[in-house]
Amino acid sequence: MQARGRVTLAGTLVVVVGVAAGWATLDALDLAPGVLTLDPPPAAAEPFPTAPGAVAAPSATPVVGDLDPGAPVPDAGAVTSWARALAADTRMGSATSVMVSDVLTGHVLADLTGSVGRTPASTAKILTAMAAMTALGPDTTLPTTVVQPEAGRLVLVGGGDMMLAPGHGEPDAVVGHAGLADLADTVVDRLRQEGVTDVRLDLDDTLFSGPAIHPRWDPSDVAHGYVAAVTPVAIDIAKTKPDEEYPPRYPDPALHTVAELARLLTDAGITVTGDPARVSAPADATELARVESAPVGQVVRYALHVSDNTIAEVLGRLVAVHRGLPGSFQGATSAVLAQLAVDGVSVTGTLLDDCSGLSARSRIPAAVLVGAVRHAAQPGAAQLLPVLNDLPVGGLVGTLADRFTAGPGAGLVRAKTGSLPGVTSLAGTVQTADGRLLAFAVLADRTPPGGQERPRAAIDAFVQRLAACGCTGAAA
């Protein structure tokens, strides 16, 4: 069951949804969603379907315009001093960038190598989410169809939904919103109307192209279920065992889906002949059945809350297709950066090697993340505001559910987490004790051995200090 709660910030209304019982123990869903880099690994968590975001809920609505422009701005000298102390902390290693800016004015309060590109880990999902929201639109849904090019021949056509339910869809769900069984039922009804009892069933997954697994992803990430092969159709994000947190994924999610559809048709009395082939369905083929995913806005929220790598990659490829580029890794990263530039978000110094942050080759400056967060909070960027609203919330929602559980940052930190071996990051917003909303980014990509616990503790202490700030004119 899902629990719903509401937190009202000074000047900012935040509706917090979808906190499942037990999920607050998941401290490292940055990647898979799941614990990729902690050493040693944590105990098993609650089953994945209970994760926040798995069920659609009304979007929260921060009213940034209601923030008091007269609220005291923190002293830049004090904030810079705290940032320097963080960068010098031995828990952070030898390469840390820190950027803090006032959301309303853009006044920079701290800039320690903010223009240097660093490995972002899952904070890269902020950029992917923003590009998806503006390119695709929050209300867009993703179709999965069965078409009939000719009598006795069917083709399953993937439209970008890797979250199909194996059975019937659930209208309030994000994962499992559309059901393969619903698609099969409609196909069976149409075939019976036509008196057809024997068909051939093929697969059209040409919406995406290129490798389904990134050549620079660690093979163990795939083997451990932290990411799936990226295809335009799949059941339950390609999980082989839905009741496990991180099960292995089907190596060919699209082919598995068409095989399951064939099984459903067979169970209903339709004879399916031959093995499915990969084809490109003719544009004029007759559509027999269609199911639609949850709206893109809800899919983005899910990807941010649980830091789902696979869905982030799907969103990037859909942006590429929308912009007329190949639905590949290269097309997706190019399209995300191009869309952000069109939207007025500076991406200077950014290199995206994938759209999830799983590749250690990506580089994003802290200044770009802070600039993107600030841009999304401006009155002219209404489509981007939900991305800020849907970031994990300290002590309450998503991958921050077990961080900032107490102290001044509880409920007032909204940020995207990130972790890879030797990389710890956090980027988003925090509201000060004086009611000032700050954008911040901390990226450390040479953290010492020993996992995420120590660098995260250092970053969290810094952000807690920002939250407690009644520091106008404070001494450094």
LODOSE-850646 format. One record per residue (C-alpha): x, y, z; residue in three letters. Coordinates in Angstrom, 3 decimals, padded with zeros to 6 digits, always signed. Example, Ala and Ser with C-alpha at 12.3 -4.5 7.8 and 13.67 -1.06 7.14 Angstrom:
2
          u          v          w   residuo
   +012.300   -004.500   +007.800       ala
   +013.670   -001.060   +007.140       ser
//
This chain:
476
          u          v          w   residuo
   +000.000   +000.000   +000.000       met
   +001.068   +003.544   -000.629       gln
   +001.033   +006.268   +001.999       ala
   +000.505   +009.895   +001.182       arg
   +001.670   +012.891   +003.152       gly
   +001.890   +016.626   +002.757       arg
   +004.641   +019.007   +003.798       val
   +004.210   +022.763   +003.552       thr
   +007.411   +024.764   +003.241       leu
   +007.670   +028.462   +003.988       ala
   +006.599   +030.049   +000.735       gly
   +006.693   +026.757   -001.133       thr
   +003.853   +024.232   -001.261       leu
   +005.103   +020.697   -001.570       val
   +002.867   +017.674   -001.847       val
   +004.771   +014.535   -001.042       val
   +003.331   +011.302   -002.397       val
   +003.998   +007.646   -002.639       gly
   +006.112   +006.776   +000.402       val
   +005.814   +003.012   +000.796       ala
   +006.251   +001.283   +004.127       ala
   +009.779   +000.068   +004.561       gly
   +011.148   +001.927   +001.566       trp
   +012.895   +004.498   +003.717       ala
   +015.674   +001.992   +004.301       thr
   +016.831   +002.141   +000.684       leu
   +019.770   +004.524   +000.820       asp
   +021.346   +003.872   -002.505       ala
   +018.745   +003.578   -005.212       leu
   +020.835   +005.950   -007.286       asp
   +021.584   +003.559   -010.030       leu
   +019.484   +000.565   -010.588       ala
   +017.461   +001.606   -008.686       pro
   +019.658   +000.012   -006.087       gly
   +022.894   -000.202   -004.210       val
   +025.710   -000.358   -006.705       leu
   +028.730   +001.006   -004.953       thr
   +028.311   +000.555   -001.215       leu
   +031.059   -001.533   +000.362       asp
   +029.904   -003.813   +001.894       pro
   +026.443   -004.092   +000.243       pro
   +023.430   -003.415   +002.451       pro
   +020.788   -005.879   +003.495       ala
   +017.979   -006.634   +001.088       ala
   +015.265   -004.000   +000.951       ala
   +011.526   -004.147   +000.433       glu
   +010.328   -005.498   -002.946       pro
   +010.729   -003.091   -005.826       phe
   +007.002   -002.659   -006.590       pro
   +006.515   -000.832   -003.284       thr
   +008.978   +001.890   -004.275       ala
   +007.614   +005.436   -004.299       pro
   +006.545   +006.418   -007.771       gly
   +005.403   +002.939   -008.738       ala
   +001.842   +004.211   -008.397       val
   +000.797   +007.410   -010.071       ala
   -000.241   +010.263   -007.837       ala
   -001.037   +013.940   -008.295       pro
   +001.977   +016.097   -008.969       ser
   +003.245   +018.252   -006.179       ala
   +003.066   +021.951   -006.936       thr
   +005.848   +024.098   -005.564       pro
   +004.823   +027.745   -005.890       val
   +008.234   +029.282   -006.408       val
   +006.635   +032.622   -007.194       gly
   +005.285   +032.736   -003.649       asp
   +008.775   +032.765   -002.165       leu
   +009.406   +036.015   -000.357       asp
   +011.919   +038.036   -002.402       pro
   +012.621   +039.993   +000.761       gly
   +013.819   +036.930   +002.668       ala
   +017.459   +037.413   +003.712       pro
   +020.043   +036.077   +001.287       val
   +022.808   +034.063   +002.978       pro
   +026.212   +035.649   +003.264       asp
   +028.373   +034.483   +000.346       ala
   +031.503   +034.543   +002.488       gly
   +030.007   +032.146   +005.007       ala
   +028.661   +029.763   +002.376       val
   +031.975   +029.787   +000.508       thr
   +033.803   +029.014   +003.739       ser
   +031.549   +026.003   +004.350       trp
   +032.033   +024.852   +000.758       ala
   +035.811   +025.033   +001.137       arg
   +035.627   +022.997   +004.304       ala
   +033.570   +020.371   +002.484       leu
   +036.002   +020.190   -000.436       ala
   +038.906   +019.827   +001.990       ala
   +037.177   +017.089   +003.993       asp
   +039.185   +013.868   +003.662       thr
   +035.927   +011.927   +003.235       arg
   +035.404   +013.684   -000.103       met
   +038.697   +012.774   -001.704       gly
   +040.761   +015.027   -003.923       ser
   +038.345   +016.294   -006.590       ala
   +035.206   +018.066   -005.381       thr
   +033.161   +020.818   -006.998       ser
   +030.625   +022.830   -005.024       val
   +028.198   +025.408   -006.398       met
   +025.472   +027.261   -004.475       val
   +023.221   +029.925   -005.966       ser
   +020.154   +031.871   -004.897       asp
   +017.210   +030.576   -006.934       val
   +015.383   +033.883   -007.335       leu
   +018.293   +036.160   -008.204       thr
   +020.972   +033.802   -009.453       gly
   +023.457   +035.372   -007.046       his
   +026.314   +032.895   -006.612       val
   +027.051   +032.179   -002.964       leu
   +029.808   +029.609   -003.505       ala
   +031.712   +028.439   -006.565       asp
   +034.497   +025.942   -006.083       leu
   +035.555   +024.687   -009.540       thr
   +031.930   +024.898   -010.597       gly
   +032.853   +025.072   -014.280       ser
   +034.918   +021.853   -014.179       val
   +033.175   +018.857   -015.695       gly
   +032.958   +015.967   -013.241       arg
   +031.423   +012.498   -013.353       thr
   +027.801   +013.176   -012.374       pro
   +026.503   +009.656   -011.698       ala
   +022.698   +009.772   -011.397       ser
   +022.482   +013.551   -011.066       thr
   +022.638   +013.376   -014.882       ala
   +019.007   +012.249   -014.722       lys
   +018.031   +015.844   -013.910       ile
   +019.046   +016.883   -017.420       leu
   +017.378   +013.876   -019.048       thr
   +014.154   +014.506   -017.135       ala
   +014.057   +018.167   -018.134       met
   +014.620   +017.384   -021.800       ala
   +011.886   +014.750   -021.731       ala
   +009.366   +017.072   -020.110       met
   +009.787   +019.801   -022.714       thr
   +010.355   +017.652   -025.804       ala
   +007.644   +015.074   -025.135       leu
   +005.312   +016.942   -022.793       gly
   +004.041   +015.661   -019.434       pro
   +000.709   +014.394   -020.800       asp
   +002.106   +012.322   -023.671       thr
   +001.556   +008.570   -023.434       thr
   +003.509   +005.811   -025.127       leu
   +001.565   +003.352   -027.309       pro
   +002.059   -000.370   -027.635       thr
   +000.104   -001.649   -030.628       thr
   -000.640   -004.758   -032.619       val
   -001.095   -004.148   -036.332       val
   -002.193   -006.371   -039.196       gln
   -000.199   -005.824   -042.398       pro
   -002.163   -008.571   -044.155       glu
   -004.648   -011.284   -043.336       ala
   -003.233   -013.830   -040.913       gly
   -000.148   -011.766   -040.040       arg
   +000.254   -009.625   -036.922       leu
   +003.063   -007.365   -035.703       val
   +003.663   -006.149   -032.148       leu
   +004.934   -002.558   -032.413       val
   +006.881   -001.063   -029.500       gly
   +006.312   +002.617   -028.828       gly
   +008.626   +003.135   -025.864       gly
   +006.762   +001.536   -022.946       asp
   +009.055   -000.811   -020.988       met
   +006.619   -000.856   -018.066       met
   +003.870   -003.121   -019.405       leu
   +002.019   -005.303   -016.937       ala
   +002.184   -009.012   -017.828       pro
   -001.546   -009.233   -017.203       gly
   -004.165   -006.502   -017.133       his
   -003.117   -002.906   -016.612       gly
   -003.826   -000.831   -013.517       glu
   -005.097   +002.706   -014.208       pro
   -003.450   +004.174   -011.090       asp
   -000.066   +002.554   -011.688       ala
   +002.996   +003.819   -013.509       val
   +004.760   +000.460   -013.789       val
   +001.975   -001.724   -015.136       gly
   -000.319   +001.089   -016.271       his
   -000.818   -000.656   -019.620       ala
   -001.356   -004.421   -019.664       gly
   -000.217   -006.986   -022.204       leu
   -003.306   -009.044   -021.407       ala
   -005.512   -006.083   -022.351       asp
   -003.708   -005.883   -025.681       leu
   -004.168   -009.627   -026.202       ala
   -007.868   -009.520   -025.303       asp
   -008.564   -006.855   -027.912       thr
   -006.591   -008.739   -030.561       val
   -008.482   -011.944   -029.829       val
   -011.827   -010.148   -030.079       asp
   -010.895   -008.652   -033.456       arg
   -009.620   -011.956   -034.826       leu
   -012.779   -013.748   -033.754       arg
   -014.881   -011.097   -035.443       gln
   -012.940   -011.810   -038.625       glu
   -013.178   -015.578   -038.163       gly
   -009.380   -015.890   -037.951       val
   -007.936   -018.680   -035.810       thr
   -004.366   -018.982   -037.163       asp
   -001.846   -016.113   -037.306       val
   +001.839   -015.347   -037.539       arg
   +003.127   -012.851   -034.955       leu
   +006.242   -010.713   -035.552       asp
   +007.957   -007.852   -033.708       leu
   +008.674   -004.261   -034.726       asp
   +011.158   -002.725   -032.280       asp
   +012.687   -000.336   -034.817       thr
   +011.792   +002.769   -032.795       leu
   +015.162   +002.351   -031.063       phe
   +018.430   +001.531   -032.771       ser
   +022.058   +000.763   -032.009       gly
   +023.285   -001.263   -029.028       pro
   +020.728   -002.026   -026.335       ala
   +023.504   -002.265   -023.736       ile
   +026.013   +000.585   -023.501       his
   +029.526   -000.592   -024.390       pro
   +030.986   +001.312   -021.432       arg
   +028.611   +000.036   -018.785       trp
   +030.139   -002.362   -016.304       asp
   +028.840   -005.835   -017.274       pro
   +028.168   -006.536   -013.605       ser
   +025.618   -003.706   -013.570       asp
   +023.574   -005.631   -016.116       val
   +024.174   -008.983   -014.471       ala
   +023.019   -007.651   -011.091       his
   +019.826   -006.190   -012.533       gly
   +020.827   -002.556   -012.105       tyr
   +019.898   -001.821   -015.715       val
   +018.211   -003.658   -018.573       ala
   +018.784   -003.748   -022.293       ala
   +017.035   -000.647   -023.660       val
   +014.185   -001.602   -025.996       thr
   +010.938   +000.126   -027.065       pro
   +008.739   -002.499   -025.419       val
   +009.106   -004.687   -022.330       ala
   +007.190   -006.195   -019.443       ile
   +007.945   -004.777   -015.974       asp
   +011.226   -003.167   -017.070       ile
   +012.436   -006.627   -018.210       ala
   +012.581   -008.185   -014.727       lys
   +012.817   -011.968   -014.687       thr
   +011.427   -012.170   -011.134       lys
   +008.998   -009.372   -010.248       pro
   +009.000   -010.287   -006.561       asp
   +012.738   -009.637   -006.185       glu
   +014.380   -006.269   -005.648       glu
   +017.097   -006.631   -008.260       tyr
   +016.429   -009.705   -010.372       pro
   +018.341   -010.435   -013.552       pro
   +016.734   -008.802   -016.577       arg
   +015.661   -010.583   -019.739       tyr
   +018.535   -010.267   -022.220       pro
   +016.111   -009.360   -025.023       asp
   +013.130   -007.631   -023.392       pro
   +011.278   -006.980   -026.647       ala
   +011.554   -010.571   -027.849       leu
   +010.392   -011.786   -024.444       his
   +007.347   -009.506   -024.711       thr
   +006.283   -010.760   -028.138       val
   +006.724   -014.356   -026.922       ala
   +004.434   -013.608   -023.963       glu
   +001.867   -012.065   -026.286       leu
   +001.988   -015.206   -028.428       ala
   +001.375   -017.288   -025.309       arg
   -001.656   -015.196   -024.347       leu
   -003.107   -015.540   -027.843       leu
   -002.512   -019.293   -027.772       thr
   -004.196   -019.575   -024.367       asp
   -007.220   -017.829   -025.874       ala
   -007.484   -020.366   -028.675       gly
   -005.567   -018.571   -031.419       ile
   -002.905   -020.683   -033.130       thr
   +000.355   -018.731   -033.494       val
   +002.604   -020.280   -036.130       thr
   +006.381   -019.959   -036.405       gly
   +008.846   -017.960   -034.344       asp
   +008.571   -014.147   -034.262       pro
   +010.828   -012.253   -036.644       ala
   +012.030   -008.668   -036.320       arg
   +010.333   -006.612   -039.013       val
   +009.370   -003.043   -039.798       ser
   +005.597   -002.867   -039.875       ala
   +004.156   -001.066   -042.911       pro
   +002.830   +002.402   -042.122       ala
   -000.538   +001.505   -043.623       asp
   -001.002   -001.704   -041.599       ala
   -004.380   -001.967   -039.888       thr
   -004.236   -001.357   -036.148       glu
   -006.026   -004.107   -034.236       leu
   -005.244   -003.144   -030.656       ala
   -003.525   -000.464   -028.587       arg
   -002.646   +000.206   -024.966       val
   -001.114   +003.414   -023.618       glu
   +001.455   +003.980   -020.888       ser
   +001.106   +006.318   -017.947       ala
   +001.735   +009.955   -018.952       pro
   +005.359   +010.949   -019.466       val
   +005.192   +013.292   -016.471       gly
   +004.478   +010.324   -014.206       gln
   +007.184   +008.248   -015.884       val
   +009.691   +011.062   -015.262       val
   +008.644   +011.241   -011.613       arg
   +009.149   +007.505   -011.240       tyr
   +012.597   +007.638   -012.853       ala
   +013.684   +010.455   -010.535       leu
   +012.242   +008.977   -007.346       his
   +013.791   +005.525   -007.704       val
   +016.678   +006.575   -009.972       ser
   +015.802   +003.988   -012.599       asp
   +018.585   +003.754   -015.161       asn
   +016.615   +001.865   -017.786       thr
   +013.693   +004.272   -017.836       ile
   +016.062   +007.260   -017.958       ala
   +017.659   +005.743   -021.058       glu
   +014.220   +005.161   -022.600       val
   +013.286   +008.801   -021.990       leu
   +016.503   +009.963   -023.639       gly
   +015.843   +007.849   -026.726       arg
   +012.295   +009.144   -026.973       leu
   +013.675   +012.704   -026.949       val
   +015.983   +011.669   -029.788       ala
   +013.129   +010.238   -031.851       val
   +011.087   +013.371   -031.206       his
   +013.933   +015.523   -032.509       arg
   +014.426   +013.373   -035.595       gly
   +017.607   +011.676   -034.375       leu
   +018.285   +007.943   -034.104       pro
   +016.854   +006.317   -030.995       gly
   +020.308   +005.206   -029.882       ser
   +022.694   +006.074   -027.052       phe
   +024.449   +008.658   -029.207       gln
   +021.206   +010.035   -030.580       gly
   +019.738   +010.289   -027.089       ala
   +022.642   +012.145   -025.509       thr
   +022.870   +014.539   -028.457       ser
   +019.127   +015.156   -028.357       ala
   +019.017   +015.792   -024.601       val
   +021.747   +018.429   -024.822       leu
   +020.164   +020.003   -027.904       ala
   +016.750   +020.147   -026.245       gln
   +018.180   +021.753   -023.120       leu
   +019.969   +024.372   -025.223       ala
   +016.722   +025.164   -027.055       val
   +014.994   +025.468   -023.684       asp
   +017.574   +028.014   -022.548       gly
   +019.551   +025.785   -020.198       val
   +023.309   +026.272   -020.513       ser
   +025.144   +022.989   -021.068       val
   +028.630   +024.466   -021.492       thr
   +031.292   +021.927   -020.594       gly
   +028.858   +018.994   -020.517       thr
   +029.597   +015.589   -022.027       leu
   +026.865   +012.969   -021.799       leu
   +027.880   +009.403   -022.575       asp
   +024.465   +008.068   -021.588       asp
   +021.237   +009.488   -020.179       cys
   +021.197   +007.730   -016.806       ser
   +024.626   +008.611   -015.408       gly
   +025.663   +004.972   -015.309       leu
   +028.621   +005.610   -017.606       ser
   +031.660   +006.969   -015.782       ala
   +032.684   +008.816   -018.960       arg
   +029.978   +011.509   -018.644       ser
   +031.031   +014.944   -017.388       arg
   +028.773   +017.688   -016.065       ile
   +029.962   +020.871   -014.323       pro
   +028.270   +021.711   -011.032       ala
   +027.415   +025.092   -012.571       ala
   +025.335   +023.373   -015.266       val
   +023.280   +021.430   -012.726       leu
   +022.721   +024.532   -010.597       val
   +021.811   +026.531   -013.689       gly
   +019.343   +023.877   -014.798       ala
   +017.689   +023.816   -011.374       val
   +017.436   +027.603   -011.324       arg
   +016.048   +027.694   -014.851       his
   +013.341   +025.183   -013.963       ala
   +012.208   +027.410   -011.090       ala
   +011.659   +030.479   -013.244       gln
   +008.123   +031.650   -014.130       pro
   +008.712   +031.092   -017.863       gly
   +009.646   +027.426   -017.424       ala
   +006.341   +025.975   -016.264       ala
   +006.915   +022.622   -017.982       gln
   +010.184   +022.150   -016.126       leu
   +008.922   +023.010   -012.653       leu
   +007.508   +019.487   -012.075       pro
   +011.029   +018.105   -012.438       val
   +012.094   +020.063   -009.347       leu
   +008.915   +019.060   -007.600       asn
   +009.535   +015.388   -008.377       asp
   +013.071   +015.219   -007.025       leu
   +013.517   +013.005   -003.957       pro
   +012.675   +014.769   -000.675       val
   +014.972   +014.574   +002.335       gly
   +013.620   +012.175   +004.953       gly
   +010.447   +011.498   +003.017       leu
   +010.510   +010.412   -000.621       val
   +012.674   +008.508   -003.056       gly
   +016.413   +008.035   -002.788       thr
   +016.577   +010.682   -000.030       leu
   +014.013   +008.908   +002.136       ala
   +016.632   +007.807   +004.651       asp
   +018.787   +010.938   +004.460       arg
   +017.932   +014.255   +006.159       phe
   +015.493   +012.383   +008.378       thr
   +016.111   +014.908   +011.148       ala
   +017.602   +018.337   +011.557       gly
   +016.927   +021.535   +009.612       pro
   +017.012   +019.817   +006.196       gly
   +014.215   +017.336   +006.915       ala
   +011.519   +017.866   +004.285       gly
   +013.330   +020.947   +002.948       leu
   +015.952   +019.292   +000.739       val
   +014.812   +018.227   -002.719       arg
   +017.700   +016.739   -004.663       ala
   +018.899   +014.039   -007.015       lys
   +021.412   +011.603   -005.596       thr
   +024.279   +010.016   -007.488       gly
   +026.807   +007.279   -006.852       ser
   +029.335   +005.251   -008.805       leu
   +032.586   +003.683   -007.677       pro
   +034.638   +006.667   -006.491       gly
   +031.806   +009.120   -007.243       val
   +029.301   +010.748   -004.878       thr
   +027.010   +013.594   -005.926       ser
   +023.928   +015.528   -004.874       leu
   +022.145   +018.355   -006.696       ala
   +018.875   +020.174   -006.141       gly
   +017.371   +022.761   -003.810       thr
   +017.327   +023.532   -000.098       val
   +015.350   +026.153   +001.770       gln
   +017.152   +028.097   +004.478       thr
   +015.851   +028.909   +007.930       ala
   +015.360   +032.468   +006.666       asp
   +013.060   +031.218   +003.886       gly
   +015.503   +031.629   +001.003       arg
   +015.500   +028.892   -001.668       leu
   +018.991   +027.878   -002.808       leu
   +020.115   +025.724   -005.709       ala
   +023.193   +023.616   -005.057       phe
   +025.342   +020.909   -006.578       ala
   +028.149   +018.879   -005.027       val
   +030.126   +016.547   -007.300       leu
   +033.033   +014.469   -006.022       ala
   +034.584   +012.007   -008.454       asp
   +037.688   +010.811   -006.634       arg
   +036.260   +009.714   -003.323       thr
   +038.333   +007.341   -001.170       pro
   +037.702   +003.586   -001.087       pro
   +035.080   +002.408   +001.351       gly
   +031.795   +003.134   -000.395       gly
   +029.247   +005.924   -000.146       gln
   +028.591   +006.328   +003.568       glu
   +031.421   +008.725   +004.451       arg
   +031.223   +011.145   +001.485       pro
   +027.445   +011.212   +001.769       arg
   +027.689   +012.115   +005.437       ala
   +030.016   +015.011   +004.592       ala
   +027.718   +016.304   +001.833       ile
   +024.635   +015.973   +004.019       asp
   +026.283   +017.941   +006.831       ala
   +027.055   +020.743   +004.369       phe
   +023.476   +020.842   +003.074       val
   +022.134   +020.723   +006.634       gln
   +024.257   +023.787   +007.333       arg
   +022.673   +025.568   +004.381       leu
   +019.208   +024.618   +005.630       ala
   +019.967   +025.987   +009.096       ala
   +021.347   +029.195   +007.653       cys
   +020.196   +032.358   +009.318       gly
   +023.505   +033.645   +008.095       cys
   +022.997   +037.098   +006.624       thr
   +026.256   +038.924   +007.133       gly
   +027.591   +035.979   +009.127       ala
   +031.275   +035.750   +009.683       ala
   +033.146   +033.114   +007.727       ala
//
